[in-house]
Each structure stands twice: as C-alpha cells, then as structure tokens.
Amino acid sequence: MIDTVRLRPVMQIARRLDVYNNPGSQACYIPGQSGFQIAATPDDHPAGWDRVKITAPTTGQCRPYTLVAVVEFEMRDDEITHLLLTTAAEALRELDQRYLIQRDAGAYVNRPADLLWARQKVTWLFHVAGVPMPAIKIK
C-alpha cells in the first residue's frame, strides 16, 4: 500500500504532462481528484487506433473521443490499496457506427490492446516518479 503523500510525485508529473496544457510528445494524462485519465494522441495510441483521426487538443479544449483509460485510486484510510483501471474505445465505437459496423457494446470496453497500452502508461508514470506502483485491477 502507498500513502497519499508518497503519491504526490506521480500526480505532479501527471499534471506536468496534462494533454490539455502540454504539447509535448509524452503528454497524455488528465489528472483528477481520485486518479487520472489517459488520452490517445496522434503519435501515441493503442494498437488498432490507427484508423481513428486523433488531433491534439488546444489549451482548455475538451476532446473526449481521445480518452482511452481511467485510473482510479482505491483507498483504505489514507493508503492506496490498488489502482482500478478501465478502458473504453469510444472513438472506435463511433467510427464503426459511422460505417454501419455493428458490434456488441462490450467489444469496446477493456480491449486487450487498450489495457496493455494503458498499463504501460501507468507503469511509466510511476517509474518516472520513483514511486512503487500498486497492483492494478481491471474494473
């Protein structure tokens, strides 16, 4: 378990690499109160997203269709017990609908390629922050 104080460097880096305020190539995070989100960028996205047109957002502009993953901190008292990860390929779903491709809604949730990519982003963030990463559970 990690206490919330030791988590600060992770969130500081996530804020520095906020996709909406940093045009850098490693910026893909959207920090929040109880975790962070991970967005696909034109140059960095999960496998299978090549057919999705992803444009870099401008400062303050919301581009929810690039959102791939949500990472929530699961807490017990003041300690993080684990991370809860979920992914949703809404951009792929919208693209399929545009081309009248019918798939079950569950086909866009927690796709293996999206989970792998999101895990890599989470692992990298904790590594750069120098903070041991808690276990990741899939929501």
VOGU-425351 format. One record per residue: residue in three letters; y, z, x of N, C-alpha, C in turn; residue number from 1. Coordinates in Angstrom, 3 decimals. Atoms other than C-alpha are relative to their C-alpha. Layout:
<pt "ALA",<Y,Z,X>,<Y,Z,X>,<Y,Z,X>,NUM>,
...
! end
This chain:
<pt "MET",<-1.190,0.000,0.846>,<0.000,0.000,0.000>,<1.245,0.000,0.885>,1>,
<pt "ILE",<-1.262,0.103,-0.728>,<3.550,-0.705,1.103>,<1.083,0.670,-0.832>,2>,
<pt "ASP",<-1.086,-0.611,0.760>,<6.512,1.420,0.151>,<1.142,-1.020,-0.119>,3>,
<pt "THR",<-1.069,0.954,0.297>,<9.563,-0.327,-1.248>,<0.994,-0.139,1.146>,4>,
<pt "VAL",<-0.930,0.080,-1.134>,<11.664,0.489,1.843>,<-0.511,-1.012,1.023>,5>,
<pt "ARG",<0.580,0.935,-0.972>,<9.272,-1.443,4.104>,<0.025,-1.439,-0.511>,6>,
<pt "LEU",<-0.044,1.338,0.587>,<9.533,-4.392,1.716>,<1.369,-0.671,0.164>,7>,
<pt "ARG",<-1.359,0.545,-0.093>,<13.276,-4.832,2.286>,<0.122,-1.234,0.881>,8>,
<pt "PRO",<-0.128,1.211,-0.827>,<12.913,-7.305,5.199>,<-0.550,-1.255,-0.681>,9>,
<pt "VAL",<0.562,1.147,0.722>,<10.755,-9.545,3.009>,<1.036,-0.555,-0.971>,10>,
<pt "MET",<-0.978,0.451,0.990>,<13.377,-9.664,0.283>,<1.287,-0.495,0.653>,11>,
<pt "GLN",<-1.178,0.499,-0.716>,<16.207,-10.102,2.800>,<-0.220,-1.444,0.439>,12>,
<pt "ILE",<0.295,1.374,-0.414>,<14.514,-13.215,4.165>,<-0.082,-0.914,-1.215>,13>,
<pt "ALA",<0.060,0.807,1.227>,<13.763,-14.459,0.638>,<1.402,-0.329,-0.502>,14>,
<pt "ARG",<-1.380,0.261,0.413>,<17.480,-14.085,-0.183>,<0.673,-1.002,0.938>,15>,
<pt "ARG",<-0.580,0.937,-0.971>,<18.449,-15.900,3.016>,<-0.542,-1.413,-0.209>,16>,
<pt "LEU",<0.637,1.290,0.230>,<16.033,-18.701,2.104>,<-0.062,-0.347,-1.485>,17>,
<pt "ASP",<-0.122,0.297,1.428>,<17.086,-18.877,-1.548>,<0.268,-1.494,-0.162>,18>,
<pt "VAL",<-0.086,1.454,0.151>,<16.571,-22.502,-2.571>,<1.327,-0.448,-0.609>,19>,
<pt "TYR",<-1.249,0.382,0.653>,<19.790,-22.463,-4.609>,<1.231,0.196,0.874>,20>,
<pt "ASN",<-1.157,-0.277,-0.859>,<22.027,-21.255,-1.774>,<-0.180,-0.452,1.439>,21>,
<pt "ASN",<0.277,0.389,-1.374>,<20.419,-22.638,1.373>,<-0.606,-1.394,0.004>,22>,
<pt "PRO",<0.539,1.365,-0.030>,<19.920,-26.352,2.033>,<-1.070,-0.199,1.086>,23>,
<pt "GLY",<0.961,0.107,-1.096>,<17.544,-25.620,4.950>,<-1.394,-0.387,-0.462>,24>,
<pt "SER",<1.328,0.505,0.333>,<14.035,-27.033,5.075>,<-0.983,1.112,-0.384>,25>,
<pt "GLN",<0.914,-1.089,0.336>,<12.377,-23.598,4.771>,<0.410,0.746,-1.266>,26>,
<pt "ALA",<-0.475,-0.666,1.207>,<14.397,-22.539,1.732>,<-0.808,-0.472,-1.203>,27>,
<pt "CYS",<0.783,0.324,1.191>,<12.067,-22.407,-1.255>,<-0.189,1.219,-0.900>,28>,
<pt "TYR",<0.195,-1.254,0.730>,<12.357,-18.835,-2.559>,<1.129,0.240,-0.987>,29>,
<pt "ILE",<-0.982,-0.429,0.986>,<14.149,-17.427,-5.577>,<-0.256,1.498,-0.193>,30>,
<pt "PRO",<0.244,-1.439,0.076>,<14.426,-13.643,-5.170>,<0.361,0.569,-1.367>,31>,
<pt "GLY",<-0.249,-0.664,1.269>,<14.284,-11.384,-8.204>,<-0.096,1.502,0.156>,32>,
<pt "GLN",<0.033,-1.461,-0.010>,<14.184,-7.718,-9.150>,<-1.369,0.563,0.374>,33>,
<pt "SER",<1.328,-0.556,-0.233>,<10.424,-7.201,-9.050>,<-0.945,-1.011,0.653>,34>,
<pt "GLY",<0.783,1.004,-0.693>,<9.288,-10.098,-6.901>,<0.858,-1.195,0.343>,35>,
<pt "PHE",<-0.738,1.227,-0.288>,<10.245,-13.665,-6.175>,<-0.777,-1.186,-0.544>,36>,
<pt "GLN",<0.617,1.243,0.428>,<9.544,-17.203,-7.235>,<0.012,-0.954,1.186>,37>,
<pt "ILE",<0.070,1.010,-1.046>,<8.637,-20.176,-5.081>,<0.160,-1.358,-0.661>,38>,
<pt "ALA",<-0.292,1.312,0.560>,<10.015,-23.634,-5.785>,<-0.451,-1.100,0.947>,39>,
<pt "ALA",<0.330,1.179,-0.785>,<8.790,-27.014,-4.618>,<1.303,-0.678,0.420>,40>,
<pt "THR",<-1.150,0.754,-0.483>,<11.231,-29.030,-2.540>,<-0.457,-1.432,0.267>,41>,
<pt "PRO",<0.417,1.385,-0.260>,<11.292,-32.761,-1.817>,<-0.931,-0.130,1.207>,42>,
<pt "ASP",<0.805,0.104,-1.218>,<9.739,-32.142,1.611>,<-1.138,1.008,0.082>,43>,
<pt "ASP",<1.007,-1.056,-0.078>,<7.526,-29.137,0.854>,<-0.458,0.356,-1.403>,44>,
<pt "HIS",<0.538,-0.227,1.332>,<5.340,-29.008,-2.215>,<-1.517,-0.024,0.064>,45>,
<pt "PRO",<1.459,0.004,0.001>,<1.703,-28.537,-3.187>,<-0.572,-1.419,-0.030>,46>,
<pt "ALA",<0.705,1.272,0.109>,<-0.811,-31.344,-2.906>,<-0.036,-0.423,-1.466>,47>,
<pt "GLY",<0.017,0.523,1.358>,<-0.709,-33.568,-5.965>,<1.366,-0.098,-0.644>,48>,
<pt "TRP",<-1.348,0.057,0.556>,<3.031,-33.226,-6.481>,<0.783,-1.221,0.509>,49>,
<pt "ASP",<-0.698,1.157,-0.567>,<3.875,-36.488,-4.668>,<0.599,-0.911,-1.062>,50>,
<pt "ARG",<-0.509,0.889,1.049>,<4.387,-38.327,-7.948>,<1.162,0.616,-0.789>,51>,
<pt "VAL",<-1.119,-0.677,0.674>,<6.998,-35.783,-9.118>,<1.271,-0.220,0.815>,52>,
<pt "LYS",<-1.289,0.167,-0.683>,<10.599,-36.631,-8.280>,<0.684,1.355,0.052>,53>,
<pt "ILE",<-0.620,-1.314,-0.189>,<11.998,-33.414,-6.840>,<1.297,-0.220,0.751>,54>,
<pt "THR",<-1.297,0.100,-0.674>,<15.674,-33.259,-5.993>,<0.473,1.396,0.371>,55>,
<pt "ALA",<-0.531,-1.290,-0.447>,<17.363,-30.493,-4.065>,<1.105,0.441,-0.954>,56>,
<pt "PRO",<-1.053,-0.480,0.899>,<19.495,-28.319,-6.360>,<1.303,0.222,0.752>,57>,
<pt "THR",<-1.291,-0.354,-0.572>,<23.168,-27.836,-5.750>,<0.237,1.477,-0.252>,58>,
<pt "THR",<-0.261,-1.428,0.118>,<24.587,-24.321,-5.425>,<0.231,0.386,-1.457>,59>,
<pt "GLY",<-0.155,-0.518,1.354>,<24.233,-22.426,-8.680>,<-0.683,-0.826,-1.076>,60>,
<pt "GLN",<0.641,0.861,0.985>,<22.320,-25.249,-10.378>,<-1.448,0.418,-0.189>,61>,
<pt "CYS",<1.376,-0.397,0.287>,<19.063,-24.351,-12.068>,<-0.864,-1.244,-0.178>,62>,
<pt "ARG",<0.958,1.104,0.115>,<16.170,-26.774,-11.606>,<-1.381,0.585,-0.279>,63>,
<pt "PRO",<1.262,-0.685,0.261>,<13.268,-25.028,-13.370>,<-1.231,-0.873,0.160>,64>,
<pt "TYR",<1.191,0.844,-0.111>,<10.996,-28.070,-13.170>,<-0.586,-0.002,1.401>,65>,
<pt "THR",<0.551,-0.076,-1.341>,<10.573,-27.487,-9.433>,<-0.703,1.325,0.245>,66>,
<pt "LEU",<0.636,-1.301,-0.165>,<9.321,-23.953,-9.947>,<-1.513,-0.162,0.009>,67>,
<pt "VAL",<1.452,0.095,-0.115>,<5.704,-23.606,-8.843>,<-0.664,1.349,-0.214>,68>,
<pt "ALA",<0.724,-1.267,-0.010>,<4.844,-19.936,-8.397>,<0.920,1.182,-0.290>,69>,
<pt "VAL",<-0.671,-1.269,0.224>,<5.820,-16.443,-9.452>,<-0.836,1.065,0.705>,70>,
<pt "VAL",<0.647,-1.098,-0.710>,<5.017,-13.467,-7.215>,<0.641,1.289,-0.491>,71>,
<pt "GLU",<-0.492,-1.270,0.514>,<5.337,-10.043,-8.821>,<-0.569,1.137,0.843>,72>,
<pt "PHE",<0.451,-1.178,-0.720>,<5.139,-6.705,-7.030>,<-0.608,0.966,-1.011>,73>,
<pt "GLU",<0.646,-0.987,0.855>,<2.629,-4.431,-8.704>,<0.171,1.359,0.663>,74>,
<pt "MET",<-0.410,-1.288,-0.560>,<3.797,-0.846,-8.198>,<-0.819,1.162,-0.562>,75>,
<pt "ARG",<0.482,-1.306,0.418>,<2.348,2.634,-8.329>,<0.941,0.987,0.668>,76>,
<pt "ASP",<-1.062,-0.868,-0.511>,<5.102,5.202,-7.936>,<0.979,-0.870,0.791>,77>,
<pt "ASP",<-0.913,0.802,-0.813>,<7.255,3.819,-5.070>,<-0.735,-0.880,1.000>,78>,
<pt "GLU",<0.776,0.804,-0.929>,<4.478,1.832,-3.425>,<-0.521,-1.255,-0.686>,79>,
<pt "ILE",<0.537,1.253,0.507>,<3.384,-1.748,-3.853>,<-1.502,0.002,0.257>,80>,
<pt "THR",<1.454,-0.027,-0.131>,<-0.348,-1.841,-4.519>,<-0.556,-1.386,0.316>,81>,
<pt "HIS",<0.425,1.372,-0.242>,<-0.709,-5.630,-4.552>,<1.053,-0.958,-0.547>,82>,
<pt "LEU",<-0.858,1.050,0.524>,<1.034,-8.899,-5.298>,<-0.762,-0.716,-1.104>,83>,
<pt "LEU",<0.596,0.731,1.105>,<0.373,-10.703,-8.553>,<0.577,-1.411,0.016>,84>,
<pt "LEU",<-0.424,1.392,-0.167>,<0.514,-14.490,-8.159>,<-0.452,-0.835,-1.180>,85>,
<pt "THR",<0.347,0.985,1.021>,<0.599,-17.123,-10.866>,<0.770,-1.280,0.297>,86>,
<pt "THR",<-0.669,1.277,-0.196>,<1.402,-20.796,-10.662>,<-0.048,-0.799,-1.296>,87>,
<pt "ALA",<-0.055,0.883,1.158>,<2.392,-23.336,-13.269>,<0.595,-1.329,0.436>,88>,
<pt "ALA",<-0.437,1.340,-0.400>,<2.696,-27.065,-12.667>,<0.677,-0.693,-1.187>,89>,
<pt "GLU",<-0.718,0.543,1.157>,<5.188,-27.702,-15.463>,<0.521,-1.409,0.259>,90>,
<pt "ALA",<-0.500,1.342,-0.316>,<6.635,-30.727,-13.666>,<-1.111,-1.033,-0.142>,91>,
<pt "LEU",<1.132,0.922,0.159>,<3.187,-32.323,-13.566>,<-0.349,-0.177,-1.474>,92>,
<pt "ARG",<0.279,0.077,1.439>,<2.613,-31.493,-17.232>,<0.997,-0.920,-0.694>,93>,
<pt "GLU",<-1.036,0.834,0.611>,<5.929,-33.073,-18.217>,<-0.175,-1.465,0.377>,94>,
<pt "LEU",<0.228,1.371,-0.447>,<5.159,-36.168,-16.154>,<-1.196,-0.615,-0.739>,95>,
<pt "ASP",<1.168,0.491,0.739>,<1.717,-36.525,-17.744>,<0.360,-0.284,-1.451>,96>,
<pt "GLN",<-0.397,0.213,1.387>,<3.233,-36.147,-21.207>,<0.842,-1.267,-0.147>,97>,
<pt "ARG",<-0.840,1.202,0.027>,<5.772,-38.849,-20.403>,<-0.859,-1.263,0.006>,98>,
<pt "TYR",<0.901,1.151,-0.081>,<2.885,-41.217,-19.600>,<-1.171,0.111,-0.976>,99>,
<pt "LEU",<0.973,-0.203,1.065>,<0.870,-40.006,-22.617>,<-1.387,0.361,0.520>,100>,
<pt "ILE",<1.256,-0.515,-0.541>,<-1.818,-38.410,-20.447>,<-0.223,1.365,-0.624>,101>,
<pt "GLN",<0.310,-1.249,0.688>,<-3.474,-35.642,-22.424>,<-0.931,0.857,0.850>,102>,
<pt "ARG",<0.834,-0.978,-0.692>,<-4.826,-32.594,-20.586>,<0.179,1.338,-0.708>,103>,
<pt "ASP",<-0.079,-1.350,0.520>,<-5.565,-29.077,-21.688>,<1.137,0.729,0.730>,104>,
<pt "ALA",<-1.125,-0.717,-0.615>,<-2.550,-26.807,-21.058>,<-0.444,0.842,1.191>,105>,
<pt "GLY",<0.518,-0.804,-1.095>,<-4.729,-24.650,-18.807>,<-0.176,-0.784,1.301>,106>,
<pt "ALA",<0.165,0.829,-1.199>,<-5.095,-27.578,-16.381>,<1.200,0.106,0.932>,107>,
<pt "TYR",<-1.227,-0.080,-0.796>,<-1.559,-26.883,-15.141>,<0.284,1.416,0.503>,108>,
<pt "VAL",<-0.192,-1.393,-0.397>,<-1.933,-23.134,-14.590>,<-0.988,0.340,1.117>,109>,
<pt "ASN",<0.818,-0.446,-1.128>,<-3.198,-21.767,-11.263>,<-0.927,-1.097,0.537>,110>,
<pt "ARG",<0.770,1.078,-0.630>,<-4.327,-25.142,-9.953>,<-0.322,0.413,1.439>,111>,
<pt "PRO",<0.358,-0.405,-1.367>,<-6.193,-24.621,-6.651>,<1.007,-0.440,1.069>,112>,
<pt "ALA",<-0.968,0.476,-1.004>,<-3.714,-26.750,-4.662>,<1.301,0.793,-0.071>,113>,
<pt "ASP",<-1.230,-0.775,0.163>,<-0.756,-24.824,-6.099>,<-0.185,1.418,0.518>,114>,
<pt "LEU",<0.275,-1.348,-0.490>,<-2.382,-21.451,-5.381>,<-0.063,0.028,1.528>,115>,
<pt "LEU",<0.090,0.064,-1.459>,<-3.178,-22.470,-1.800>,<1.387,-0.100,0.612>,116>,
<pt "TRP",<-1.359,0.198,-0.510>,<0.385,-23.662,-1.186>,<0.830,1.276,-0.162>,117>,
<pt "ALA",<-0.774,-1.214,0.261>,<1.901,-20.548,-2.779>,<-0.452,1.141,0.916>,118>,
<pt "ARG",<0.507,-1.031,-0.921>,<-0.357,-18.243,-0.744>,<0.546,-0.211,1.407>,119>,
<pt "GLN",<-0.540,0.296,-1.328>,<0.791,-19.998,2.420>,<1.465,0.402,0.092>,120>,
<pt "LYS",<-1.422,-0.374,0.016>,<4.442,-19.462,1.453>,<0.170,1.516,0.011>,121>,
<pt "VAL",<-0.071,-1.462,0.042>,<3.843,-15.774,0.685>,<-0.398,0.571,1.357>,122>,
<pt "THR",<0.482,-0.481,-1.300>,<1.873,-15.212,3.896>,<1.051,-0.226,1.078>,123>,
<pt "TRP",<-1.032,0.319,-0.983>,<4.558,-16.925,5.966>,<1.183,0.961,-0.133>,124>,
<pt "LEU",<-1.149,-0.873,0.244>,<7.328,-14.853,4.367>,<-0.258,1.417,0.528>,125>,
<pt "PHE",<0.329,-1.337,-0.480>,<5.592,-11.537,5.070>,<-0.144,0.017,1.520>,126>,
<pt "HIS",<0.170,0.072,-1.452>,<4.682,-12.643,8.612>,<1.352,-0.020,0.705>,127>,
<pt "VAL",<-1.329,0.096,-0.616>,<8.270,-13.606,9.469>,<0.750,1.320,-0.135>,128>,
<pt "ALA",<-0.666,-1.290,0.219>,<9.492,-10.299,8.013>,<-0.653,1.117,0.815>,129>,
<pt "GLY",<0.691,-1.028,-0.778>,<6.964,-8.409,10.152>,<-0.560,1.120,-0.869>,130>,
<pt "VAL",<0.498,-0.994,0.948>,<5.566,-6.632,7.096>,<-1.443,-0.357,-0.368>,131>,
<pt "PRO",<1.382,0.300,0.409>,<1.820,-6.319,6.401>,<-0.042,-0.437,-1.460>,132>,
<pt "MET",<0.038,0.529,1.347>,<1.009,-8.337,3.332>,<-1.033,0.733,-0.846>,133>,
<pt "PRO",<0.968,-0.624,0.906>,<-0.581,-6.529,0.400>,<-0.985,-1.062,-0.505>,134>,
<pt "ALA",<0.969,0.917,0.604>,<-3.573,-8.067,-1.326>,<0.701,-0.831,-1.070>,135>,
<pt "ILE",<-0.507,0.886,1.060>,<-2.837,-10.998,-3.630>,<-1.062,-0.101,-1.076>,136>,
<pt "LYS",<0.887,0.188,1.141>,<-4.371,-11.037,-7.078>,<0.592,-1.118,-0.859>,137>,
<pt "ILE",<-0.431,1.114,0.840>,<-4.221,-14.034,-9.377>,<0.135,0.481,-1.435>,138>,
<pt "LYS",<-0.269,-0.408,1.382>,<-2.691,-13.456,-12.800>,<-0.650,-0.994,-0.952>,139>,
! end
